[in-house]
Each structure stands twice: as C-alpha cells, then as structure tokens.
Amino acid sequence: MDHFQYKAEELYCEDVPVRLVAEKVGTPCYIYSLATLRHHFLTFDSAFAKARHLTCYSVKANSNIAILKLFGSMGGGVDIVSGGELYRALKANIPSERIVYSGVGKTVEEIDFALREKILMFNIESTQELEQINRRAEAMNTTASVSLRVNPDIDPNTHPYISTGMKKNKFGISTDSALQAFEDAKNLKHINLVGLDCHIGSQLTEVTPFVDALKRLRSLVETLRLRGADISYLDLGGGLGIVYDQEAPPQPHEYARALLQELGDIDCTLIFEPGRVIVGNAGILVTRVLYTKRTKAKNFVITDGAMNDLIRPSLYGSFHGVQPVARNLKETETVDIVGPICESGDFLARDRDLPLSTQGDYLAVMSAGAYGFTMSSNYNSRPRAPEVLVSGDKYFVIRKRETWEDLVRPESIPDFLGGN
Ligand SMILES: *Cc1c(COP(=O)(O)O)cnc(C)c1O
C-alpha cells in the first residue's frame, strides 16, 4: 500500500498535489511519502514481532539522513556497506549497537571508523578480511564482533546483477569454507564470532530461495555450536521484492511466517536487512516533458529526467510504471520515455501506452524510492535532483537540488594551466 493516489484527475502524494511540489522545487525531483515509509517499516518489523529481532534497514537503498532518522526513531537499526554510510547513520543518530556492516571490500580506514564507533558487528566476507579486522582491533586494543557471511549457493531467480548468493558471486564464504573460517576466527584474539549472515539477492519474488538459504544456515549454526561456537545472531539479509509491474512477491507476513517456521526454536537474535521493500514504493521521480518527437520507428517523449537520475531501466532493464501527474482523457499512444543524456541507453521506459503528452506535462515515474537517488550520478554534468519528503499536507526539501557550482567545487586547475 502506498500514498500516491489520484484525487479527481490529479496525482497526490498524501495530501499534497505532486504538481505543486514540481512547480515549487522544479523537476526532475524525488518525492517520498512519510506515511508510506512508516507503514512499510512497521509492516515489516511487526511481521517478526514474535521473534527476538532487529530490523537493520539497508542504507544503500535510500540513504537520505532524514529517512534514516525516521527508521531509527521507530526502533530500527541499519545495514551499512561503507564508511560513508556509517557517517550518514551516525548523523541520523542511529545507535551504534544497531549497526551491522556488510561488504566484500572494507578498507582499513573504514574498519577503524567502525571499531571506534563500536558497531554491533561486521559481516565478514573472506578470511583475509577476518585477519585484517583482527589486526586493526588489536592495534586499537579492542575486540571486533563478527558474523560470517555465508554464500549458500542458492539461485534467487532475480536479475543476475542483483543475485548475490550463488557460487559464482563475489559475496560471502562458501558453506564448506565456513567451518575453516570459524576455526581461524577462534585463533584470532581480537575477534569475537557471534553470528552467521547471508544475503542472497534483491527483488526476490518467492519465499523458497529464502527458506532454502535458511535451511543451510541453520544446519551450519548447529554444526558450529557442536564445535563450541557461541552463535547468538542469525542475520538473514534483505532482498524481499516489491511490485513494479505484474510481480506478486510474498507479503512481509508471509515471508516472516515461512522463515519463522523454518527457524523452529533456534535460539538466536534475528537480524533482517530490508531495503527495497521498505522504501521502493514510497517514492516517485517526477519529470517534465521537454519535447515530443515522432519518427517512423518510434514516438519519443523527451523528459528532463534521465538515466543519471534513475539508472535502473538502463542498468537492469527494470520496469517502472509511468503515470501522468494530471490525468486526462486524451487518446493514448505508444512511446519511449527518454532523457537528454547522450546515450541510446538513456531511457526511463519503453513502448508504453501513455495519454498524448505535450510540452510541460509532468510525468511520475513510480516505485523510485529504492536505488533511485542513491544510484544517481552527475553524468553529462547534470546536477543531481532534489529529494522531498511529504507528510500529510506538508512537504519538506530533505536534499536540495545540486547547482552547477556544486559540480565543479571539488575540482581545480593546476597553476601551469593558469589556475582557477
Ligand atoms: C543491498 C543489500 C541489502 C538490501 O537488499 P534489498 O533487496 O534492497 O532488500 C541487504 N543486505 C545486504 C548485504 C545488501 O548488500
């Protein structure tokens, strides 16, 4: 459920007309609904109410500090994948004991930062990383709590770029090597192995791969406990899918029921790292029609939003619904919605039936709350779009539009070329 609905023929975000925000802050812009964010977080978190658990929202899906602050205030923690995300989480006052740190390539600088801040745990992805964290913890005279991220070799049936738990993926440690990693960890004085972790992919639309992964993890927990390990955390990652088009992903309560049933009475605190399922359908990208162009092969609607604002269609061939902000009863035509960027891969949607667009019309690209702004770039020297948070009949700019000055601020011209 989300709060983007037509009232009369106008698209609203909660009680604010989308057109109003577009006129005030300009386009392209991201708009998020606070009520939807809240509702999605609560729905997910309360699905696991019966179990001891911590919902660690995956920062990379949407890392605006206002949104992190919201989830923190609702009792959530975060899953981070870089020092920059840790910095954001701390800015948003997320308590460090609710922060878990994933990722295959943590640098010394990032490890030190996380140790200093005493995060809950590192999800480690290789034995070299384990040794590196041990060395840094020793240097800082502390102990690092870690979970082993296991690669359970499960096909999540999703796009290859976002499947992460198969043998051929770079993530985690194979179930075979996990026992050895545990033995290694035992000999490392500054490592405290407290849990197991997995994250098998994103935008999963069935529960079976989650359950299969959990089966492997559970048997590993049992094996490790027999060998004396004190496994008190089981982190099941994120990955639950959402409806972009015709998908029928499990609801959070169905996902929870299947997992809790499979878990039985395993005595662990559960950690979840949902990203997309919380923020995906809580945001839209609003864009304006600059030109329309008819060719023999195609009809193009050229918008001021582009692949640098929302790269998912170009990168993964993802589907995003596109809706007119002002609905009309004009006849429809089949169009490609494309941006101004000098790449033929710059499209937001292809072969869509849309009411005839005219210059100046606003279009809403739906389901853009996850991996939208966070994957945006300055390609073609386009300032990144602003982010707006709507609550009831009010809206708040939670990130300003970048300026042309922002684009060149970190750059400099050496003296021999004349200096700045
Ligand atoms: C990206 C990621 C997530 C979140 O995935 P979603 O599909 O957005 O839920 C969780 N955990 C890890 C380790 C990730 O890399």
The ligand as an SDF file (V2000), in Angstrom:
LIG
                    3D

 15 15  0  0  0  0  0  0  0  0999 V2000
   21.6350   -4.4750   -0.8480 C   0  0  0  0  0  0  0  0  0  0  0  0
   21.6850   -5.2710    0.3990 C   0  0  0  0  0  0  0  0  0  0  0  0
   20.5530   -5.4320    1.1990 C   0  0  0  0  0  0  0  0  0  0  0  0
   19.1950   -4.8580    0.8320 C   0  0  0  0  0  0  0  0  0  0  0  0
   18.6420   -5.5140   -0.2540 O   0  0  0  0  0  0  0  0  0  0  0  0
   17.1110   -5.2100   -0.6570 P   0  0  0  0  0  0  0  0  0  0  0  0
   16.8840   -6.0780   -1.8190 O   0  0  0  0  0  0  0  0  0  0  0  0
   17.0330   -3.7680   -1.0010 O   0  0  0  0  0  0  0  0  0  0  0  0
   16.2590   -5.5650    0.5000 O   0  0  0  0  0  0  0  0  0  0  0  0
   20.6820   -6.1260    2.3790 C   0  0  0  0  0  0  0  0  0  0  0  0
   21.8740   -6.6680    2.7560 N   0  0  0  0  0  0  0  0  0  0  0  0
   22.9760   -6.5480    2.0020 C   0  0  0  0  0  0  0  0  0  0  0  0
   24.2370   -7.1520    2.4730 C   0  0  0  0  0  0  0  0  0  0  0  0
   22.9270   -5.8580    0.8000 C   0  0  0  0  0  0  0  0  0  0  0  0
   24.0230   -5.7470    0.0550 O   0  0  0  0  0  0  0  0  0  0  0  0
  1  2  1  0
  2  3  1  0
  2 14  2  0
  3  4  1  0
  3 10  2  0
  4  5  1  0
  5  6  1  0
  6  7  2  0
  6  8  1  0
  6  9  1  0
 10 11  1  0
 11 12  2  0
 12 13  1  0
 12 14  1  0
 14 15  1  0
M  END
$$$$
